């Protein structure tokens, strides 16, 4: 693909939100703030991935089928929610990241209202100790090539769009798609 075809293809960029993402007012506001069209699909891992229409007219991902994205965003609304994933929901959470790793996917773990400092200060509602929390998070960074991103809720939509758009753009420029 030449740079003009890449530019035209990127104009079709949109975001797929997993069908299990709850349809709340907060989610609707996030979808509106994404700055791209939003489709619903079943992602094998993650909550969001990017999609494009390739020059041949086919979509990168068919939303009527299970999607195994090359790059995904797993979003958590707080350290409290993430603590639950590392404790009582650990098995399910681990299986999801193992599936992503098995597919060679890049996964960003975007956690709103969070920072490492908040973990160290135990500024979350869980008995999960800070030392164990940090150890789990760092182990998953190594084990699953996880990329943690901490941000404020108002920034999450911008970051979701930017990471997914840039990933697809880079892959198009490398000739991985199309």
N, C-alpha and C positions, 0 to 999 in steps of 0.2 A: 504494500500500500504506500502510495506517495503521501506527502504531507497534506495535500489538498483533500485526498480521500479520508485521511485521518481526521482532519478538521470537520469534514462533513459527517463522518461517523460519530464524532464526539457531540455533535449537535443533537443526536438522538439519545444521549445519556439520560437515564432515569434510574431510580432506586427501587429495588425489590425489598419490601418489608415482609418478614416472615408472617405467615397466617396466624401464628400463635402470639404475636404482639397484640396485646389487649387494645381494644378500640376505646380508649379513654379520651377525655378532653385534652389531657396533657399530650397524648400520642397524636391527636389531630393537630394540635399546635406545632408539634415537632415535624409532622409530615408537611405542613404548610410552610415551615421555615427551611425545609431542605433545599429549596431552590432548584428542584428537579421534579419531574413527574414521579409518582409513586405507584407501583404495581404491588399486588399481593401474590405471594408464592410460598411454597413450602421449602424452606431451607433445611438441609441436613444438619447444619451447624451455623451458629450466628443468628443475629436478628435482622441484619441488613446486608445487601450486596448490590453491586452496580450491574446495570444491563445496558446494552446498546443494540442497535440494528446494524448489522454488517452490510457492506456494499451489495452482497448478493440477495439482500432482503430478509435474510434469516436473523432472528434474535440470538444474541450470545446465549441467553438462557430462556428456555420455554417455561413460562410460569404455570403451565398445565401439568408439568412433570416435577418430580423431586429435584431440587437444585443442589449441586455440589460446587459452590463457588470457589474460585481461585483466591479470592480475598473477601473476608467478611468482617462485620463489626458485631461484637457481642456487647450489648449495652446493659448496664446495671444502673438503677436510679440512685444507689447509695452504697456506702460501705456496709450497712446493715444487710442489704440484699446480697451483696457479694459474700459476706461472712456466712450467710445461710447456704450459699452454693459450695463453700469450702468445708462446711460442717455437715448438717443433715442432708443436703442435696449433693454431696460430694461425688457419689457414684455416677449419677446421671450427668453431672457437669464434667467429670473426667472422661466419660464415654464420648461426650460431644467433642471435646478437644482432641481425643485420640482419633476420632473419625476425621477431623480436619487435618491432623498431622499425617494420617495415612494417605490423604488425598494431596498432600503437599501444599495445603492452603496456608495463607497468611491470615492470622486473626488478630484484630485489634480488640482489646478489652477496654471499652470506654465506660468509666465509672463517674457518674455525676456526684457533685458535692463531696469530693474526695481528694485526699493527698496522702503521701507517705507519712507526713507529720501527724495527720489525724489518726493513722493506724498506730504509730508509736505512742501517741498520747491516749490511746484507747477511747477515741472520740467516736464511738459507735455503740449501738445497743446489742451487745452479744457478749457471752462469756468467753468467746474465742480470744485467747490471750494475744497481745500484740506480737510477741516473739513468734508464736505459731502462725499468725496471720501473715507476717512478713515472710517467714520461711516457706509457707505454701505458695504465696504469690511469686516469690523469686524462683522456687523450684519449677513452677509452671512456665515461667519465662524461659527457662533452660530446656525443660522437657518437651514443651509444645510450641516453642518459638512464639510464644504469646507476646504481644506488644501492649503493655498497659498504658492507658491514656486517662488522666484525671482532669476533669473540667467542671465548670459550672453548668447547670441545666440549660441556660440560654445559649451556650456555646456548642452544645452537643450536636445539634442539627448541622451547623456549619462544618464541624469536624467530620461528621459522618459523610457528608457530601464530598468534602475535599479529599479525604483518604480514598474513598471509592473511585472518584473521578480520576485522581492522579494515578492510581493503580492501573485502571483501564488504559489511560493515556500512555503510560510507560509500556504496557504490554503491546499496545498497537504499534508504538514506535519500534519495539524490538521484533515486530513481525509475528507475535504469538497468536494474534487473532486476525482472521481475514486472509 
